[in-house]
Amino acid sequence: MNKKDFKTLDEQLQIFEKKGLTINNKDFAKEILLKENYFFLNGYRFIFMTKDIDKKFINGSTFEELYSMFCFDRNFRNILFKNLLIIENNIKSIISYKLSEKYGYKEKNYLKPSNFTQDRKNLRRVNDVINKMNRQIRVNAENHSATYHYIHNYGYIPLWVLVKVLSFGLINELYGILKPTDKQDIASIYNLNVEDMEIYLSLLANYRNLCAHEDIVFDHKTQKFINDTIYHERLNIKINELNEYTKGKRDIFALIIILKQMLDKDKFREMMNEINTTFEDFKHQVNSIKINKLYDYMGFVTNYMDIIDM
């Protein structure tokens, strides 16, 4: 097995140069590599590389452009993250309100197995989610100020407090074990059906975690596809030979379509304006590739801003 030895900053630059990347200012490049990490920066190389077997950088591509791609993704990720946190908080608030209203506000009431789906094939799943939530109650009862306050002053932790310490992933699992009527009640707030709501929550949790851990986001593809929407049709997204939309199904633009349906109008407009500015900045910083190549990587259509007023 080949091993990866430590490489000095100069050796890291030599690897880039051997692959055809132009480095105009080596002192600047070494400073960036020291602060940002060769491994992370190298993850953005593919958009600048040829498709032939040699996998060299496109003629004219520079280290500064590679760093611009890195910064673009960071800026884009930060825009997404703050809006995903809004959605996360909204979902937690809605679910906690609906379940507390119907089943009670003490954990001995809202965590009863009878409150959840009675489908026998999902009983193990129900017990697993309840156990995870009880574990969070035990872990956070003394360590989180809100849960500590309630457990010591009232002897219980209401769901609207507990959701504060639950991950988005666990909230996604919680929604998945609700009774069909409760699922629909929550989904209808967003004018969604249950199937779409389940898919959306799964993708939102996925992207939220990518953003939180500063993973590469711009070209991420999810395992699940979102269903066709009116936005695919209105934006005139191309259809392939299988009669499937070629963009906005499991890419970043699919996430944009989800946020269109789940963010407040003003928040969505603000987000899209920030995204547009980020694209414009990238266009002025990078010359070796066209902006349409970046759009294709992300699943964006050229008329993406039209979605704001649809």
SEFI-441970 format. One record per residue (C-alpha): x, y, z. Coordinates in steps of 0.1 Angstrom, whole numbers, plus 5000, padded with zeros to 4 digits. Each point is the difference from the previous one (the first is absolute). Example, Ala and Ser with C-alpha at 12.3 -4.5 7.8 and 13.67 -1.06 7.14 Angstrom:
<recs>
@xx:5123&yy:4955&zz:5078
@xx:5014&yy:5034&zz:4993
</recs>
This chain:
<recs>
@xx:5000&yy:5000&zz:5000
@xx:5013&yy:5034&zz:4991
@xx:5004&yy:5023&zz:5029
@xx:4996&yy:5038&zz:5001
@xx:5031&yy:5016&zz:5014
@xx:5001&yy:5035&zz:5015
@xx:5006&yy:5027&zz:4973
@xx:5015&yy:5034&zz:5007
@xx:4982&yy:5031&zz:4986
@xx:5025&yy:5001&zz:4971
@xx:4995&yy:4964&zz:4992
@xx:4962&yy:5005&zz:5000
@xx:5004&yy:5029&zz:4975
@xx:5022&yy:4977&zz:4979
@xx:4972&yy:4975&zz:4998
@xx:4976&yy:5027&zz:4988
@xx:5025&yy:5012&zz:4974
@xx:5007&yy:4965&zz:4987
@xx:4962&yy:4997&zz:4993
@xx:5001&yy:5033&zz:4980
@xx:4988&yy:5025&zz:5025
@xx:5016&yy:5035&zz:4996
@xx:5013&yy:5015&zz:5033
@xx:5006&yy:5037&zz:4996
@xx:5009&yy:5008&zz:5036
@xx:5016&yy:4972&zz:5019
@xx:5001&yy:5019&zz:5033
@xx:4963&yy:5006&zz:4998
@xx:4993&yy:4964&zz:4990
@xx:5021&yy:4986&zz:5029
@xx:4982&yy:5023&zz:5025
@xx:4966&yy:4988&zz:4988
@xx:5011&yy:4963&zz:5001
@xx:5013&yy:5005&zz:5035
@xx:4967&yy:5015&zz:5012
@xx:4975&yy:4981&zz:4979
@xx:5015&yy:4966&zz:4996
@xx:5012&yy:4984&zz:4967
@xx:4975&yy:4971&zz:5003
@xx:4970&yy:5023&zz:5003
@xx:5012&yy:5023&zz:4972
@xx:5008&yy:4971&zz:4977
@xx:4964&yy:4989&zz:5003
@xx:4989&yy:5028&zz:4977
@xx:5024&yy:4990&zz:4971
@xx:4976&yy:4980&zz:4979
@xx:4981&yy:5029&zz:4986
@xx:5033&yy:5014&zz:4986
@xx:5013&yy:4967&zz:4986
@xx:4998&yy:4984&zz:4965
@xx:4979&yy:4969&zz:4995
@xx:5028&yy:4981&zz:4983
@xx:5019&yy:4971&zz:5016
@xx:5029&yy:5023&zz:5012
@xx:4976&yy:5021&zz:5021
@xx:5021&yy:5032&zz:4996
@xx:4988&yy:5035&zz:5009
@xx:4985&yy:5019&zz:4972
@xx:5025&yy:5024&zz:4983
@xx:5000&yy:5033&zz:5017
@xx:4985&yy:4989&zz:5033
@xx:5018&yy:5015&zz:5030
@xx:5004&yy:4994&zz:5037
@xx:4981&yy:5032&zz:5006
@xx:4971&yy:4986&zz:4980
@xx:5000&yy:4968&zz:5020
@xx:5000&yy:5020&zz:5032
@xx:4971&yy:5021&zz:4986
@xx:4981&yy:4968&zz:4995
@xx:5007&yy:4990&zz:5036
@xx:4988&yy:5035&zz:5012
@xx:4970&yy:4998&zz:4978
@xx:4989&yy:4968&zz:5016
@xx:5007&yy:5013&zz:5035
@xx:4979&yy:5031&zz:4993
@xx:4972&yy:4980&zz:4984
@xx:5001&yy:4975&zz:5028
@xx:4996&yy:5028&zz:5026
@xx:4970&yy:5014&zz:4982
@xx:4984&yy:4966&zz:4999
@xx:5008&yy:4992&zz:5036
@xx:4984&yy:5031&zz:5016
@xx:4968&yy:4993&zz:4980
@xx:5001&yy:4963&zz:5008
@xx:5002&yy:5009&zz:5037
@xx:4968&yy:5021&zz:4996
@xx:4982&yy:4971&zz:4984
@xx:5013&yy:4977&zz:5028
@xx:4987&yy:5023&zz:5027
@xx:4967&yy:5003&zz:4982
@xx:4995&yy:4963&zz:4997
@xx:5010&yy:4993&zz:5036
@xx:4975&yy:5027&zz:5012
@xx:4972&yy:4987&zz:4978
@xx:5005&yy:4963&zz:5010
@xx:5003&yy:5008&zz:5037
@xx:4969&yy:5021&zz:4999
@xx:4978&yy:4975&zz:4981
@xx:5011&yy:4970&zz:5021
@xx:4997&yy:5019&zz:5033
@xx:4966&yy:5013&zz:4991
@xx:4988&yy:4965&zz:4992
@xx:5018&yy:4977&zz:5024
@xx:5012&yy:5022&zz:5029
@xx:5030&yy:5019&zz:5011
@xx:5017&yy:4976&zz:5024
@xx:5024&yy:4974&zz:4986
@xx:4980&yy:4972&zz:5016
@xx:4971&yy:5011&zz:4978
@xx:5015&yy:5011&zz:4967
@xx:5024&yy:4970&zz:4998
@xx:4974&yy:4973&zz:5004
@xx:5003&yy:4974&zz:4973
@xx:4963&yy:5002&zz:4993
@xx:5005&yy:5036&zz:4987
@xx:5019&yy:4987&zz:4970
@xx:4994&yy:4978&zz:4970
@xx:4984&yy:4967&zz:5009
@xx:5013&yy:4983&zz:4968
@xx:5015&yy:4968&zz:5014
@xx:5030&yy:5001&zz:4976
@xx:5010&yy:5034&zz:5015
@xx:4997&yy:4991&zz:5037
@xx:5037&yy:4994&zz:5003
@xx:5006&yy:5034&zz:4984
@xx:4976&yy:5017&zz:5024
@xx:5017&yy:4985&zz:5030
@xx:5034&yy:5010&zz:4986
@xx:4990&yy:5037&zz:4996
@xx:4983&yy:5001&zz:5034
@xx:5032&yy:4985&zz:5016
@xx:5022&yy:5026&zz:4983
@xx:4978&yy:5028&zz:5012
@xx:5000&yy:4987&zz:5036
@xx:5038&yy:4997&zz:4997
@xx:5001&yy:5037&zz:4991
@xx:4979&yy:5008&zz:5030
@xx:5024&yy:4981&zz:5023
@xx:5031&yy:5015&zz:4984
@xx:4988&yy:5036&zz:4999
@xx:4980&yy:5002&zz:5032
@xx:5030&yy:5013&zz:5019
@xx:5021&yy:5014&zz:4972
@xx:4977&yy:5024&zz:4981
@xx:4987&yy:5031&zz:5017
@xx:4964&yy:4997&zz:4986
@xx:4996&yy:4963&zz:5009
@xx:5017&yy:5005&zz:5033
@xx:4976&yy:5028&zz:5009
@xx:4969&yy:4979&zz:4992
@xx:5011&yy:4968&zz:5016
@xx:5010&yy:5017&zz:5032
@xx:4971&yy:5024&zz:5003
@xx:4971&yy:4979&zz:4985
@xx:5013&yy:4964&zz:4999
@xx:4995&yy:4995&zz:4963
@xx:5013&yy:5013&zz:4966
@xx:4973&yy:5012&zz:4976
@xx:5004&yy:4991&zz:4964
@xx:5004&yy:5036&zz:4989
@xx:5031&yy:5001&zz:5022
@xx:5013&yy:4965&zz:4992
@xx:5001&yy:5008&zz:4962
@xx:5027&yy:5026&zz:5007
@xx:5025&yy:4972&zz:5008
@xx:4987&yy:4975&zz:4973
@xx:5020&yy:4998&zz:4967
@xx:4982&yy:5007&zz:4968
@xx:5007&yy:4964&zz:4991
@xx:4980&yy:4988&zz:5030
@xx:4972&yy:5024&zz:4992
@xx:4999&yy:4985&zz:4966
@xx:4997&yy:4965&zz:5016
@xx:4973&yy:5013&zz:5023
@xx:4979&yy:5012&zz:4971
@xx:5005&yy:4966&zz:4984
@xx:4983&yy:4982&zz:5028
@xx:4970&yy:5023&zz:5005
@xx:4965&yy:4988&zz:4992
@xx:4989&yy:5008&zz:4965
@xx:4975&yy:5026&zz:5011
@xx:5027&yy:5018&zz:5021
@xx:5024&yy:4999&zz:4970
@xx:4974&yy:5015&zz:4977
@xx:4991&yy:5027&zz:5026
@xx:5036&yy:5011&zz:5002
@xx:5007&yy:4997&zz:4962
@xx:4969&yy:5021&zz:4992
@xx:5015&yy:5030&zz:5017
@xx:5024&yy:5001&zz:4971
@xx:4974&yy:4990&zz:4974
@xx:5018&yy:4967&zz:4996
@xx:4989&yy:4964&zz:4999
@xx:5015&yy:4975&zz:5024
@xx:5023&yy:4983&zz:4974
@xx:5016&yy:5033&zz:4990
@xx:5003&yy:5011&zz:5037
@xx:5019&yy:4968&zz:5008
@xx:5023&yy:5004&zz:4971
@xx:5006&yy:5037&zz:5007
@xx:5008&yy:4994&zz:5037
@xx:5025&yy:4973&zz:4991
@xx:5018&yy:5023&zz:4974
@xx:4999&yy:5030&zz:5023
@xx:5016&yy:4980&zz:5028
@xx:5027&yy:4987&zz:4976
@xx:5009&yy:5035&zz:4987
@xx:4998&yy:5015&zz:5035
@xx:5027&yy:4975&zz:5012
@xx:5022&yy:5006&zz:4970
@xx:4999&yy:5038&zz:5006
@xx:5006&yy:4996&zz:5038
@xx:5031&yy:4979&zz:4993
@xx:5013&yy:5022&zz:4972
@xx:4999&yy:4972&zz:4974
@xx:5000&yy:5008&zz:4963
@xx:4964&yy:5009&zz:4991
@xx:4998&yy:5015&zz:4965
@xx:5001&yy:4967&zz:4981
@xx:4985&yy:4977&zz:5027
@xx:4974&yy:4975&zz:4987
@xx:4975&yy:4985&zz:5024
@xx:4989&yy:4963&zz:4998
@xx:4963&yy:5010&zz:5000
@xx:4983&yy:5019&zz:4971
@xx:4974&yy:5026&zz:5006
@xx:4967&yy:4996&zz:4981
@xx:4993&yy:5022&zz:4970
@xx:4986&yy:5034&zz:5009
@xx:4984&yy:5030&zz:4983
@xx:5034&yy:5017&zz:5001
@xx:5017&yy:4974&zz:4978
@xx:4973&yy:5007&zz:4974
@xx:4999&yy:5038&zz:5003
@xx:5038&yy:5003&zz:4998
@xx:5000&yy:4979&zz:4968
@xx:5025&yy:4975&zz:5014
@xx:5011&yy:4976&zz:4973
@xx:4986&yy:4965&zz:4999
@xx:5021&yy:4970&zz:4990
@xx:4992&yy:4970&zz:4979
@xx:4984&yy:4983&zz:5030
@xx:4976&yy:5029&zz:5004
@xx:5018&yy:5011&zz:5032
@xx:5011&yy:5035&zz:5009
@xx:5037&yy:5003&zz:4997
@xx:5005&yy:5026&zz:5028
@xx:4984&yy:5008&zz:5034
@xx:4994&yy:4964&zz:5010
@xx:5029&yy:4989&zz:5023
@xx:5024&yy:5030&zz:4997
@xx:5004&yy:5033&zz:5017
@xx:4972&yy:5015&zz:4979
@xx:4977&yy:4974&zz:5013
@xx:5008&yy:5014&zz:5035
@xx:4992&yy:5035&zz:4986
@xx:4966&yy:4987&zz:4989
@xx:4993&yy:4985&zz:5034
@xx:5009&yy:5033&zz:5017
@xx:4978&yy:5019&zz:4976
@xx:4971&yy:4980&zz:5014
@xx:5010&yy:5002&zz:5037
@xx:5016&yy:5034&zz:5006
@xx:4980&yy:5032&zz:5004
@xx:4999&yy:5020&zz:4968
@xx:5022&yy:5028&zz:5012
@xx:5026&yy:4976&zz:5014
@xx:5001&yy:4981&zz:4968
@xx:5004&yy:5031&zz:4979
@xx:5028&yy:5012&zz:5023
@xx:5017&yy:4966&zz:4997
@xx:4998&yy:5000&zz:4962
@xx:5014&yy:5035&zz:4997
@xx:5029&yy:4990&zz:5022
@xx:5005&yy:4969&zz:4978
@xx:4999&yy:5021&zz:4968
@xx:5026&yy:5024&zz:5014
@xx:5022&yy:4970&zz:5008
@xx:4997&yy:4987&zz:4964
@xx:5008&yy:5035&zz:4987
@xx:5031&yy:5002&zz:5022
@xx:5012&yy:4967&zz:4987
@xx:4995&yy:5010&zz:4964
@xx:5024&yy:5030&zz:5005
@xx:5026&yy:4979&zz:5017
@xx:5002&yy:4970&zz:4977
@xx:5008&yy:5000&zz:4963
@xx:5011&yy:4965&zz:4991
@xx:4965&yy:4986&zz:5003
@xx:4966&yy:5014&zz:4991
@xx:4973&yy:5006&zz:5026
@xx:4977&yy:4976&zz:4982
@xx:5024&yy:4972&zz:5010
@xx:4995&yy:5008&zz:5036
@xx:4963&yy:5002&zz:4995
@xx:5000&yy:4965&zz:4985
@xx:5020&yy:4986&zz:5030
@xx:4974&yy:5015&zz:5023
@xx:4969&yy:4992&zz:4980
@xx:4992&yy:5037&zz:4995
@xx:4982&yy:5013&zz:4969
@xx:5011&yy:5034&zz:4986
@xx:4966&yy:5015&zz:5008
@xx:5002&yy:4988&zz:5037
@xx:4991&yy:5035&zz:5014
@xx:4965&yy:4997&zz:4984
@xx:4990&yy:4975&zz:5027
@xx:4998&yy:5029&zz:5025
@xx:4967&yy:5013&zz:4986
@xx:4984&yy:4967&zz:4989
</recs>
